[in-house]
Amino acid sequence: MLDTLDATAVRTWCRLALTALGQAREEIDALNVYPVPDGDTGTNLYLTVEAATEAVESAGAAAGEPAGGGGPGPATAAMARGALIGARGNSGVILAQWLRGLAEVLAEGGDAATLRRALPRAAEAAYQAVADPVEGTLLSVAAAAALAAADQDGTLADTARTACIAARTALLRTPEQLDVLAEAGVVDAGGRGLVTVLGALADTVLGHTPMGPMALRHAADLPTTGHPDHGGHTDHAGHCEGHARPAGHPAFEVIYLLEAPDEALPALRDRLAALGDSLVVGGGDGLWRVHVHVDDAGAAVEAGVGAGRPYRIRITHFAEAAARAGEAGRRPEPSAPGRAVLSVVSGDGLAELCEQAGSAVLHADPDRPPASAELADAVRRCAAPEVVVLLNDPELRAAAGAAADQLRAEGLRIAVLPTRSPVQGLAALAVHDASRRFDEDVVAMTSAAGATRYAELAVAEGESWTMAGVCQAGEVLGLIDGDVVLIGADPAAVAGTLLERMLASGGELVTLVLGAGAPGGLADDLVAHARRQRPEVDTVVYRGGQESELLLIGVE
């Protein structure tokens, strides 16, 4: 449990928030009915926090921060700026501005009193970013969390926990505040995302498992927390007008980064407000993220040109996006499909194996897994209308899901196979047949991967609790299906026992993939071991060159 936030804690918060949003992304997308029911709020928030996380990691690496990392100011500033640059959609821009407000105060320190002042400033900044604030959204969830935190004087853990509980309670009240939510029988999607982010902050401080989707099931039993009454119509200064706009949405979503002086913003806001709705402008210090829904996309961009220099311009036609999303699930089989397979692997040997099997390859850095944008770009480089992606790492599922949604909106047909190890990916590649129908090929590859049990031999980087007991730095770990089942000192002995356990439940083919650090003779010892135990089983050995594991074992 932490007494103060520091740079290391901010990095942990980012990672936990990204993981939690990845797990909740599809659920949040399904909640998305306001302001436009385009089903992408979860994806947008995930991509926004992904950009924030990358910025924090890069800032920490550039600064060469020691363990503990110093105060939270630089890290939260990087988090806010990264979120601003990478913000997607209405909720992403609001979240980026909420983070900016938080960072402004956390620059002073990371104790409980500072966090109690930071949360109200974050809520205020979020309101100020929105031209016509509406209750029953992320804004009212932020306000409830801020008020609850400010009203108590406990520890940092008390403050973080109180803010999270208040946010969850306020989220359950959003259908009472916004008719469109009540009619759909859902809570607000953006508010649900902020609850996830605040839950990750509480988890960081408290040091336990995430306060994620499961916690919401029990939120109804929590006491209702009051929230500020923003009723009545006011100006653009951040006070709530208390009602939603009538039905009938503009045709386009326009979003761009804008370099412009602060004094140019009031006129820009007025011009964009006259063009459309859902206007959010976040940022500061000369860099702004502009989001608006309009019928005249060109006029919205021209408004930015009049204020400064707009770039990274994204224009989405709502009707076309919805049509593409529908077609993605109903597209008929093409008469002559062009199909590619993309494998995500680390290690030159594994990459060469996949390429020999006809797969394109995305080389993954074991210290920095590819983000959704990198995965999407790799799929685009395949230049095929149909792509099957073999992740070979369970940690990539959230990023791949976000990338796949973007690619489907572009008209690509994509299937992401959640292979958990490269040996499962190799098994899937072995049965790939582009002459089959797309769905048949995907089913065959999925079946082959699922029929392959996998194990790993790795070296512990530090002391840690595992299912097999406490391990120390330098000890050899044997993992089956991702769980540590053996701890030892000798790689050959651990690997032999691991293989015995794998073959105890049967198998026809053993695949051994040697890592860059595998000791000499290990493969020969294991092949002999397998022949003694199960002479009818075939064994193949490859040099994968992966850095993170000494050995990968697959049993089909």
N, C-alpha and C positions, 0 to 999 in steps of 0.2 A: 504494500500500500504506500502510495507516494504522499509526501508532505508538500511538495512543490512540483510544478511542471518545469522540465528543462527541455533542451533540444532533443535529447534521446526520447523523452516521453512524447514529444510532438511527432517524431518519426513513427513511434509505435502506434500512436493514435491514427495517423494516416493509413498505416498498413491495416489496422483493424477495421477502420471505416471502409476501406476499399474492399476488404474481404467480405464484410457484412453486407455492403451494397451489392456485391457480386452475387451473394446468396439470395438476396431479396429482390434482385433486379426485375425478374419476370413478374413477381407478385406486385411490385410497384407499378410496372408498366400496365398491368391489368386494372389497377385502380384509377388510371389516368382518364378522367372525364372532364376536367376543368383546367385551363380555360378552353382547350380544344381537345376532344377525345381522340388523340392520335396515338395513344398507347406507347409513349416513348420516355416518360418521365424517369423511370428507373434506369433506363439506358443512359439518358442524358446526365443524371446525377452520378452514375458510375464513371462515365467518361470525364466529368468535371473533377471528381475526386482522384481519378487516375492521374490526371494532369497535375493536380496539387501534390500528389505523392511523389511523382517523378521530380518535381521542382524541389521538394524538400530533400530527397535523396541526393540530387545533384548538388544542392547548396551545401549539404553536410560533407560530401566528398571533396568539393572544391575548397572548403574551409579546413579540411583535415582535422575535424573535431575529435577531441579525445573522448574516452568513455565518460558519459555524463553530459558531454556536449555543451556545457554552458547554459545560459538563460534561454527562455523560449522565444525571445523577440525575433531574432533572425530567422528561426525555423518557421514561426507562424507567419512572418512576413512573406517568406518564400511560398508557404502553403497558399496564402491568399492570392499572391500574384500568379502562381501556377494555375489556381482555380479560375482566375479571371481570364487568363490567356486561353485556357482550354474549355471554358464554360460552354455548355450546350443547352439550348432551350431556355424557357422562362425560369424554371426552377434552378437550373444550373447557374444562371447569372445572379439570381437572388442569393443562392448559397454562397457564391463567391463574394458577394458584398457582405453577407453575414460574417464570413471568415475575415474579411478586411476589418470590419468593426472590432472583432475579437482581437485581431493582431495589434490594432492601435493601442489597446490597453495592456495586452500581455507583453508589449515591449518594455513595460515598467517592471515586470517580474512575473512569477508563476505561483504565488501563494494563494491561499483561499480567498483572502480579501480582494486580491486583484482579479481573480476569476469572477467573484461576485459583481465587480464593476464591469468586467469585460462582457458578460452575457447581456446586460441591458444595452450596452453600446452596440453589440452585434445585432440585436433586434432592431434598434433604432436605425442602424445603417441599412438593414434589409428593407425596412419601411421606406426609407428615403430613396431607395433605388427604384421603387415602383411608382409609376405615375398615378394610378388609381388603385390604391391598396384595397383588398377585399378580405374580410374575415372568413374563417373557415378554411384557411390555406396555410402554407408554410409560415406565413407572417404571424398568424395568431398562435401557432405552436411555439414559435420563437419568443413571442411576447410572454406566454405563460411560463416558459422555462426561465426567462430572465427575471420575472417578478418573483417566482418561487425561490430562486437562488438568492436574490437580493434581500429577501425577508428572513433569512436565517444567518447565523453567525458561527457555524461549526467549522469543521476541518475541510481541507480540500476534497476529501472523499465525500463528506456530507454534502458539500455544494454540488459536486458533479452528480451524485446520486439523486439529490432533490431535483435538479434541473431535468434529469432524464425522466424521472417519474412524472413530473409536472407536464413535460412534453407529451408523454404517452397519454396522460389523462386528457390533455387538450386535444390530442389527435382524435380521440373517441367522440369529442364534442363537435368536430367539424361538420358532420351532417346536420346538426341542429342550426348551424350558422350559414350554410350554403345549400340552397334548395336543390341544385343540380346533384349534389352528393347524396342528399336524402332520397331523391327520385331513383338514383342508381343503386342505392343501398351500399355505398362504400364510404370510406374515410378519404381524406385528401391525399393524393399521391405525393406531392411535394412535402407535406407535413410528415408523411410516413418516412420519407427519406431523411428529413432532419432528425427525427427520432432515432434513426439508425446511426447517424453521425454522432449525436449526443450519447447514445448508448456505447459507442466505441470509445468516446472520451471517458465515460464512467468506468468502462472496463480497464482502460489504461491506468487510471488512478487507483482503482480497487484491486487490480491484478487478478481478475478471475474471468471466466468464460463470458463471451459477448452477451449483452442484454439485447438480443436480436428478436426475430419474429416470434419465437415461442413466448417471450415475455408479454407480448401484446395480448395473449389469451387471458392473462390474469389482470390486465390493466383495469378492467371494469370494477374490480374489487378495491381499487385504490381510491382514496378520497379525492373529490373534485377540487382542483386547484383554480383559484380565481385568475382572471386575466384582465388586462386593461380594457376599458370600454372606449372603443374608438368610433362609436356611432356618430352619424351625421356627416354631411359632405364638407370636405375642406379642399385646400389646394394641393399642389404637388410636393409639399414639404415632408410628406411621409405620414400623414394622418389618414385614417381609413374613411372611405366614403360610405361604407356599410352596406353596399349592395353590389351584385354582379351586373355585368352588362347584359342586355337582352340577347336572346338567341339570334343566330345569323352571324357567322364568323367571316372575317376577311379571307382572301384566297391564299395569301402567301405569308410565310414566316421569313423574316429577314434578320440576320444576325451578323455582326461584324465587330472587329476591333477598330478602335478609333484613336489616333493620336491627335489630341486637340487641347488647347488651353482651357482651364477651368471656366473662364469667363464666357466661352463659346457654348457651354452646355445649356443654360436656360433657354436660349433661342432654339437650340436643337431639340430640346424636349418639347417645346411648344409646337414646333413644326411637325415633329413625328406624332405627337398626340392628335393633331388635326388630321393626320393621314390614316390613323388606325387605332388599334387598342393593344392590350397586353404589353404596354411599353415598360421596359426595364432598362435602366442605364446604371451600370455599376462601374466602380473603379476610382481613379484619382491620380494626382501627380502626373497629369498629362496623358494617361493611358486609360481608355474606357472600353467596356464591352456593351454594345448596343443590341437590344432585342426588341422587335416589334412585329405585330401582325397587321398587314396592310393589303389593300387591293392593288396598289401601284408600287411594285417592288423597286422600280427604277427611281421613283421619287424618294423613297426611303434612303436609297444609297446616295442620291444627289444631296439630300439633307446632310449626310455625313461629309460629303465633299465640301459643302459650304461651311462646315465647322472645322474641318481639319483634314486628316488623311485616313480614310477607311481602308482596311485590308483584311485578309482572311474572311472574305464575304461569303456567306452561305445563304442561298435562297431556296426555300422548300415550298413547292406547290402542294397544299394539303390534299386536294382531290387526287392528284397524280400519285402522291406518296401512298395514300390509302389504297388506290387501285393496284399499285405495284405490290403492296403487302398482301393483298388478297390473291393476286396472281401467283405469288410465291408459293402459296399453299395449294394452288389448283392447276399449276402449269402442266399442260399435256407433255407426254414424252416427245422430244424432237425426233424426227425421222433419222437424222444422222448426228447423234450427239457428239460433242467434243468434250471430253472429260479429263480432268487432271486430278492427281492426288498430291497433297502437300503434307510433308512430314516435318514436324518440329523436333529437332535432335541437337544434342551437343556432342562433339567429338568427330574428328575427320573420318574415322573408320565407319562410324554409324552413318554419317552423311553419304559416304561412298556406297554403302550397302543399299541405302534407300534409293539413291540415284540409279544404281544398277537394276533395281527392281522397277524402274520407271516412274519414280516419284520425284517431284520437285522438293527442295529442301529449304527450310528456314533454320539457319544455325542459331541456337539459343545459348546465350551466355548464362552459365549456371549461377552467377552472382547477380544477374539482372534479367529476369524472365521477360520475354517480349510483351509489350503492351498491346492493347487492342488495335491501335493504329498500325503497328508493325505487322501484326497478323493480317489485317485487312490489306495492306499494301502487298504482302507476300502472295495472298490469294489473287489479287489483281494481276500480278506479274505472271501468273500461270496462263493468263490470256485464254481462258476456257469458259464456256457458259455454265459448266457444271464442275464443281470442285468438291472433293472429299478431303477433309482435314483430319490428320492423325496427330493429336496433341502430345501423346506420350508422357504427360505430366498432369496430375489432377489439379495442380495449382493454376493451370492455365484455363480452366473451364469458364470462369467468369469473363475474363478478357476475350476469349474466343466467342462466347455468346453475344457480347456486345458488338464484336466485329461482324459476326454473322448477320445480325439484325441490320446493320448498315449495308452490307453487301446485298442482302435480299431486297432492300429498298432500291438498290441500283439495278435490279433485274437479274442478278446471278442466282443460280441454284446451288445451294451449298449445304453440305451435311458435315457436322462436326462429330467425329467419333471420339468419345471420352476415353481413349486408350490411356492407361495409367503408367505404362512403362514402355520403353522402346521395343522390348521383346514382344509385347502385344501389338505394337505397330508393325513389326516385321511379319507377324502371323497374319495380320490383316492384308498387308501388301501381297503376301504369297497367294491369296485367293482373289485378288482384284482382277476384274475382267471388264474392260471398257465396252465390250460388245454386248454385255447384258443391259437390261433396262436399269436406269439409275437406282430406283428403289431396291431392285433385286441385288445389285452390286453392293449397296450400302448394307443390306441385311446380311449378305454373305460375309462381308468384311467384319461387321460387328460380331457375328457369331464366332468367327475365327479368333478375334481378339478376346472375346469373353471366355472362350474355351482354353485360353492360355493362362495358367497360373504363373505369377512372377515373384522373384525374390531378388534381393540386393545384398551386396557385401560392401559396407562403408566403414569409415573411421570416424569416431566421435570427435567433434571439435571442442567439446567442453563437458563439464559435469552436467548430467541431465537425468531426470526421472523417465523411465520407460516401462513398458508392460513387462519387461524381463528383469526389472530392477534398476538400480542406479548405475549409470556408466560414468567413466572418467575420460578425460581428454586422452586421445591416442588409442583407446580400446577399440577392438573390432566389433562391429555390430552386424548381426544377421537379421534381415527384415523379410517377412513374407507378406505379400499383399499390403505393403506399406506399414506394417506394425513390427516393432522390434521384438524378436522372439529369442535371440541368442546374444550373449555378450562374452567375448573372450579376448585372448591375447594373440593367438596364432591365426592368421588369415586362412591357411589351408585347413586347419582343424574346424574352424567355424564354418567354412564353405562346405566341407564334407558333411558335417551334421545337417547343415541347411539343405543340401541336396537330398540326403536321406529322408528328411521330413517331406520334401516336395514329392519324392517318388513313392512315398508310403501310400498315397492315395491313387496311384496309377499314373500312366502317361506313356506316350508312344515316341515322343521326340523331345530331347533336351537341347536347348540352345544356350550356349555360354558366350557372353559378350564381355571381353576383357577391357578394363579401364586403363587409363594411362599409368596409374600407380600400382597395377597388379603385380605381385611378386613373380619372378621367373619360376617356371615349373608348375604354377598353379593349375593351368588348364590340363596339362598331362595328368596330374594327380587326380583331378576331378573326373576326367574321361575314364581313367582306370577304375576309379571308385564306382562310377555309374555302371561299368561293364560287370564288375563283381556283383553289385547288388541286383541289377536288372539287365542281364545280357541281351534281352530282346529289344531294349530301347536304343534308338539311334541318338547319337550325340554329335552336334556340330559346334565348332568354335570360330568366333570372329574376334578381330581386334577392333573394338569400338573407339578407343581413345578418349572416352568420356572422363572428365576430371572429377566429377562428384562421387562416383562409385568405383570401387575396385573391381567389381564384378556384377554383371546382371545375369540372372538365370531365368529361363522360360521353360515351362513344361507344358506340352500340348498333349 
